[in-house]
Amino acid sequence: MNRKPVIRHLHDFDGRTIVISDLHGNDTLFTRLLEKCSYKPGEDRLILLGDLVEKGTQNLDILHHIMELSKYPEVYAIMGNCDFVAKNVLYSYRLDYLRKVLTNRKESLIHEMAAKLNLGPFEDVQDMNSWAATIRKGF
């Protein structure tokens, strides 16, 4: 897996730039923040600066919310260290590490995905490769 950073220079922009980070799977908070700053899609630039999922209870909700917002040209989502856990499933990368994280972290995007797919309790997972493949296929 290529872990090199991608550098992207943003063009000049006349509107406001709103930067939000560390939402940690709290879509209710995210929605309130956008309302509080009167965010206007298509008029404002929105930069989501990492740690968008994991540790909260609305990981799938916030992910879908961000996916919808990303349809606008001036929305940028940057992956944080907590968001990287999803890449472990996507690329079957460091699955032993992923097992440790998911065993200790009960609020997780990956747990929510597994629940949507009716995969049962994570503690019963024996084969991390096939488990991750099932999640990839389902999502």
Protein Blocks (a to p, Z undefined) as FASTA:
>chain_A
ZZbdcdddddddfbdcdddehklopaklmmmmmmmnopaehkaccddeejkbghiaklmm
mmmmmmmmmmpmkbccdddfklmmmmmmmnopakllmmmmmmmmmbdfklmmmmmnonop
fklpmblmlmmmmmmmmZZ
